[in-house]
Amino acid sequence: MTALALDTGIARVRDRIGAVLSGKGIFIALAVVLVVAAIVAPNFYAQVNVSNTLRRASILGLVTIGQLVVLMVRNVDLSVAAMIGITAVLLSTAHTTATGLVMALLLAVVVGAANTWLVVRRGVPAFVATFGMVMVLQGGKLIWTQGSTSGESPAALVDLARGSVGPVPTPFLLWLLVTIALSVWISSTRSGRNVVVAGANPTMARLSGINVGKIQWLAFTGSAVLAVLAGALLTGFSGYVDRSIGTGYELDSITAALLGGARFKGGEGSFVGAMGGVLVLAALDTLIVVLGLRPELQDVIKGVVLILALTLHWPDRR
């Protein structure tokens, strides 16, 4: 077998595996995880475990929606975790919850605009630009709190994040509504389709009169705003704010979006598929806890899943 034939065969296998783990196929992977959980850890399905899994998934799910839109326009947002962290701090230290939320949303608009300016106007790679924003936000958080990033969560947020409508957690309903709304928007409106076109072929989009820069701003700002919403829910769910809150959400959201069908080359992705990717990660986390395995194993599994997703979906250099 020639090297070219071998290379072609590997590419085909990779594409087939990618197809299975993307779009509707991710729900097959989710079903496998759930079946394995039923066999090895029947208490996985205890009401408290299911409820908490859905709550955690909902928080990550909102972040992943924003990350997915950014990936659809050929970028990545590493600042979402820092945005979650500073949101939690603002909500726990402001005079009122409403004041903290307004401050966080205003900051999200500024962060989205800054990321867009760096990427679109200055040509800075999104990875570098948003990583720089991480340092800015983390430094701002320390300045705001004078180095003491801890506090109690507002009671209203605790009630929201831990509340339910019947047996269904309130955060899950919120995540579901946002997913449905954006799925309809991306598939049924002109502005939504423009996002796909701008990501798939920016040059053609510009020639067609689409304002690609405006769409980039929409993506980065929407990502920051959804990180604020996720930060508010995480603050309430945790009940306590410390310096580590929000850590890891940037990589988890990228992993979930890639598993759900996003591509670094842009123009592709499914909000419903991303929901499947989030549920897979959340179910794996819960399974590890229920089995009593070491917490460090969560990072190992997430790392393996991220590497798999990157391997399957990294743009082909040939």
C-alpha positions as CSV (number, residue, x, y, z in Angstrom):
1,M,0.0,0.0,0.0
2,T,1.4,3.4,-1.0
3,A,1.8,6.2,1.4
4,L,-0.8,8.2,-0.5
5,A,-3.3,5.4,-0.3
6,L,-2.6,4.9,3.4
7,D,-3.0,8.6,4.0
8,T,-6.3,8.7,2.1
9,G,-7.6,5.7,4.0
10,I,-6.8,7.3,7.4
11,A,-8.5,10.5,6.2
12,R,-11.7,8.5,5.3
13,V,-11.7,6.7,8.6
14,R,-11.3,10.0,10.4
15,D,-14.1,11.5,8.4
16,R,-16.4,8.6,9.2
17,I,-15.7,8.7,12.9
18,G,-16.2,12.5,12.8
19,A,-19.6,12.0,11.2
20,V,-20.6,9.6,14.0
21,L,-19.6,12.0,16.7
22,S,-21.2,15.1,15.0
23,G,-24.8,16.2,14.6
24,K,-27.3,13.5,15.3
25,G,-24.4,11.0,15.8
26,I,-23.4,12.6,19.1
27,F,-26.7,11.4,20.6
28,I,-25.7,7.8,19.7
29,A,-22.6,8.5,21.8
30,L,-24.8,9.9,24.6
31,A,-27.0,6.8,24.5
32,V,-23.9,4.6,24.9
33,V,-22.7,6.5,27.9
34,L,-26.2,6.3,29.5
35,V,-26.4,2.6,28.9
36,V,-23.0,2.0,30.3
37,A,-24.0,4.1,33.4
38,A,-27.1,2.0,33.9
39,I,-25.0,-1.2,33.9
40,V,-22.0,-0.1,36.0
41,A,-23.7,2.5,38.3
42,P,-27.5,2.1,38.6
43,N,-27.6,4.9,41.2
44,F,-26.5,7.3,38.4
45,Y,-30.2,7.6,37.7
46,A,-31.1,8.8,41.3
47,Q,-33.2,11.9,41.1
48,V,-30.6,14.1,42.7
49,N,-27.9,12.9,40.3
50,V,-30.0,13.5,37.2
51,S,-31.1,16.9,38.5
52,N,-27.6,18.1,39.3
53,T,-26.3,16.7,36.0
54,L,-28.9,18.7,34.0
55,R,-28.1,21.9,36.0
56,R,-24.4,21.6,35.4
57,A,-25.0,20.8,31.8
58,S,-27.3,23.8,31.4
59,I,-24.6,26.2,32.6
60,L,-22.0,24.7,30.2
61,G,-24.6,24.5,27.5
62,L,-25.2,28.3,27.5
63,V,-21.5,28.9,27.3
64,T,-21.2,26.4,24.4
65,I,-23.9,28.1,22.4
66,G,-21.8,31.3,22.4
67,Q,-18.7,29.4,21.6
68,L,-20.4,27.6,18.8
69,V,-21.3,30.8,17.1
70,V,-17.8,32.1,17.4
71,L,-16.5,28.8,15.9
72,M,-19.0,29.2,13.1
73,V,-17.3,32.4,12.0
74,R,-13.8,30.9,12.2
75,N,-12.7,32.1,15.6
76,V,-12.5,30.8,19.2
77,D,-13.2,32.6,22.5
78,L,-10.9,31.6,25.4
79,S,-12.2,34.5,27.5
80,V,-15.6,32.9,28.5
81,A,-14.2,31.2,31.6
82,A,-12.7,34.5,32.9
83,M,-16.0,36.2,32.0
84,I,-17.9,33.7,34.2
85,G,-15.5,34.3,37.0
86,I,-15.7,38.1,37.0
87,T,-19.5,37.8,36.7
88,A,-19.6,35.7,39.8
89,V,-17.5,38.3,41.7
90,L,-19.6,41.2,40.6
91,L,-22.8,39.5,41.6
92,S,-21.5,38.5,45.0
93,T,-20.0,42.0,45.8
94,A,-22.4,44.5,44.2
95,H,-24.9,46.3,46.4
96,T,-27.8,44.5,44.7
97,T,-28.0,41.5,42.4
98,A,-29.5,43.6,39.6
99,T,-26.6,46.1,39.9
100,G,-24.1,43.3,39.6
101,L,-25.9,41.8,36.6
102,V,-26.1,45.1,34.8
103,M,-22.4,45.7,35.4
104,A,-21.5,42.2,34.1
105,L,-23.6,42.7,31.0
106,L,-22.1,46.1,30.2
107,L,-18.6,44.5,30.7
108,A,-19.6,41.7,28.3
109,V,-20.4,44.3,25.6
110,V,-17.0,45.9,26.1
111,V,-15.2,42.6,26.0
112,G,-17.1,41.5,22.9
113,A,-16.2,44.8,21.2
114,A,-12.6,44.6,22.3
115,N,-12.2,41.0,21.0
116,T,-13.8,42.0,17.7
117,W,-11.5,45.0,17.3
118,L,-8.4,43.0,17.9
119,V,-9.4,40.2,15.6
120,V,-11.2,42.1,12.8
121,R,-9.4,45.5,12.7
122,R,-5.9,44.5,13.9
123,G,-5.8,41.0,12.5
124,V,-4.8,39.4,15.8
125,P,-5.5,35.7,15.9
126,A,-8.6,35.0,18.0
127,F,-6.6,32.6,20.2
128,V,-4.1,35.3,21.1
129,A,-6.6,38.1,21.4
130,T,-9.0,36.3,23.7
131,F,-6.2,34.8,25.8
132,G,-5.0,38.4,26.3
133,M,-8.5,39.3,27.4
134,V,-8.4,36.5,30.0
135,M,-5.4,38.2,31.6
136,V,-7.2,41.5,31.6
137,L,-10.3,40.1,33.2
138,Q,-8.4,38.1,35.8
139,G,-6.4,41.2,36.7
140,G,-9.5,43.3,36.9
141,K,-11.2,40.8,39.1
142,L,-8.2,40.9,41.6
143,I,-8.2,44.7,41.5
144,W,-12.0,44.8,42.1
145,T,-11.8,42.4,45.1
146,Q,-8.4,43.6,46.3
147,G,-7.2,40.0,46.0
148,S,-10.0,38.4,48.0
149,T,-12.2,36.7,45.4
150,S,-14.7,34.9,47.7
151,G,-18.2,35.6,48.9
152,E,-21.7,34.2,49.3
153,S,-24.1,33.9,46.3
154,P,-27.2,36.1,46.3
155,A,-30.3,34.3,47.5
156,A,-32.3,35.1,44.3
157,L,-29.7,33.4,42.1
158,V,-29.6,30.4,44.4
159,D,-33.3,30.0,44.1
160,L,-33.1,30.4,40.3
161,A,-30.2,28.0,39.8
162,R,-31.6,25.3,42.2
163,G,-35.2,25.8,41.3
164,S,-37.4,23.5,39.2
165,V,-40.6,23.6,37.1
166,G,-42.1,20.3,38.2
167,P,-39.3,17.8,37.9
168,V,-37.4,19.8,35.3
169,P,-34.6,22.1,36.6
170,T,-35.2,25.7,35.7
171,P,-31.7,26.2,34.2
172,F,-32.3,23.3,31.8
173,L,-35.6,24.9,30.6
174,L,-33.7,28.2,30.0
175,W,-30.9,26.4,28.1
176,L,-33.5,24.5,26.0
177,L,-35.4,27.7,25.1
178,V,-32.2,29.5,24.1
179,T,-31.2,26.5,22.0
180,I,-34.5,26.3,20.2
181,A,-34.7,30.0,19.6
182,L,-31.2,30.2,18.1
183,S,-31.7,27.0,16.1
184,V,-34.8,28.6,14.5
185,W,-32.9,31.9,14.0
186,I,-29.8,30.3,12.2
187,S,-32.0,28.2,9.9
188,S,-34.9,30.4,9.2
189,T,-33.8,34.0,9.1
190,R,-31.6,35.9,6.7
191,S,-29.4,37.2,9.4
192,G,-28.9,33.7,10.7
193,R,-28.0,32.3,7.3
194,N,-25.6,35.3,6.9
195,V,-23.6,34.0,9.9
196,V,-23.2,30.6,8.2
197,V,-22.1,32.2,4.9
198,A,-19.7,34.6,6.6
199,G,-18.0,31.7,8.3
200,A,-18.0,29.3,5.3
201,N,-16.6,31.9,2.9
202,P,-15.8,35.4,4.3
203,T,-14.6,36.7,0.9
204,M,-17.8,35.6,-0.9
205,A,-19.8,37.0,1.9
206,R,-18.2,40.4,1.6
207,L,-18.7,40.4,-2.2
208,S,-22.4,39.6,-1.5
209,G,-22.8,42.7,0.7
210,I,-22.7,40.9,4.1
211,N,-21.0,42.9,6.8
212,V,-18.6,40.2,8.1
213,G,-17.2,42.5,10.7
214,K,-20.6,43.1,12.2
215,I,-21.2,39.4,12.3
216,Q,-17.9,38.8,14.1
217,W,-19.0,41.4,16.7
218,L,-22.3,39.7,17.1
219,A,-20.5,36.4,17.7
220,F,-18.0,37.7,20.3
221,T,-20.5,39.8,22.1
222,G,-23.1,37.1,22.2
223,S,-20.5,34.7,23.6
224,A,-19.6,37.1,26.3
225,V,-23.3,37.8,27.2
226,L,-24.1,34.1,27.4
227,A,-21.0,33.6,29.6
228,V,-22.5,36.2,31.9
229,L,-25.8,34.3,32.0
230,A,-23.9,31.1,32.7
231,G,-21.9,32.8,35.4
232,A,-25.1,34.0,37.1
233,L,-26.5,30.4,37.2
234,L,-23.1,28.9,38.3
235,T,-23.0,31.5,41.1
236,G,-26.4,30.4,42.3
237,F,-25.8,26.7,41.9
238,S,-22.5,26.8,43.7
239,G,-23.8,28.9,46.6
240,Y,-20.3,30.3,47.1
241,V,-17.9,32.3,45.0
242,D,-14.1,31.7,45.1
243,R,-11.2,32.3,42.8
244,S,-11.6,29.1,40.9
245,I,-15.2,29.5,39.8
246,G,-15.6,29.2,36.1
247,T,-12.3,27.5,35.5
248,G,-12.2,25.1,32.6
249,Y,-15.3,26.3,30.8
250,E,-13.4,27.6,27.9
251,L,-12.0,24.2,26.9
252,D,-15.2,22.3,27.9
253,S,-17.3,24.6,25.7
254,I,-14.9,24.2,22.7
255,T,-15.0,20.4,23.2
256,A,-18.8,20.2,23.4
257,A,-19.1,22.5,20.3
258,L,-16.7,20.4,18.3
259,L,-18.5,17.2,19.3
260,G,-21.7,18.8,18.2
261,G,-20.5,19.4,14.7
262,A,-18.6,22.7,14.7
263,R,-15.5,23.0,12.6
264,F,-12.5,25.4,12.9
265,K,-12.9,26.1,9.2
266,G,-16.2,27.8,10.1
267,G,-19.6,27.7,8.5
268,E,-20.8,24.6,10.3
269,G,-22.3,23.7,13.6
270,S,-25.6,22.7,15.3
271,F,-27.0,24.0,18.5
272,V,-28.9,20.8,19.0
273,G,-25.7,18.8,18.3
274,A,-23.8,21.0,20.8
275,M,-26.5,20.1,23.3
276,G,-25.6,16.5,22.8
277,G,-21.9,17.2,23.2
278,V,-22.6,19.0,26.5
279,L,-24.8,16.2,27.8
280,V,-22.0,13.6,27.0
281,L,-19.5,15.6,29.0
282,A,-21.9,16.2,31.9
283,A,-22.9,12.5,32.0
284,L,-19.3,11.4,32.1
285,D,-18.5,13.8,35.0
286,T,-21.5,12.5,37.0
287,L,-20.5,8.8,36.2
288,I,-17.0,9.4,37.5
289,V,-18.4,10.9,40.8
290,V,-21.0,8.2,41.2
291,L,-18.4,5.5,40.7
292,G,-16.2,7.1,43.4
293,L,-13.3,7.5,41.1
294,R,-10.6,10.1,41.7
295,P,-11.7,13.6,40.6
296,E,-8.5,14.0,38.6
297,L,-9.9,11.4,36.2
298,Q,-12.4,14.0,35.0
299,D,-9.6,16.1,33.6
300,V,-8.0,13.0,32.0
301,I,-11.2,12.0,30.3
302,K,-12.0,15.6,29.2
303,G,-8.5,15.9,27.8
304,V,-8.9,12.7,25.8
305,V,-12.3,13.8,24.5
306,L,-10.8,17.2,23.5
307,I,-7.9,15.7,21.7
308,L,-10.3,13.3,19.9
309,A,-12.5,16.2,18.9
310,L,-9.5,18.3,17.7
311,T,-8.0,15.3,15.8
312,L,-11.3,14.8,14.0
313,H,-12.1,18.4,13.2
314,W,-8.8,20.2,12.8
315,P,-8.6,21.7,9.2
316,D,-6.9,19.4,6.8
317,R,-3.6,21.1,5.8
318,R,-3.3,19.3,2.4
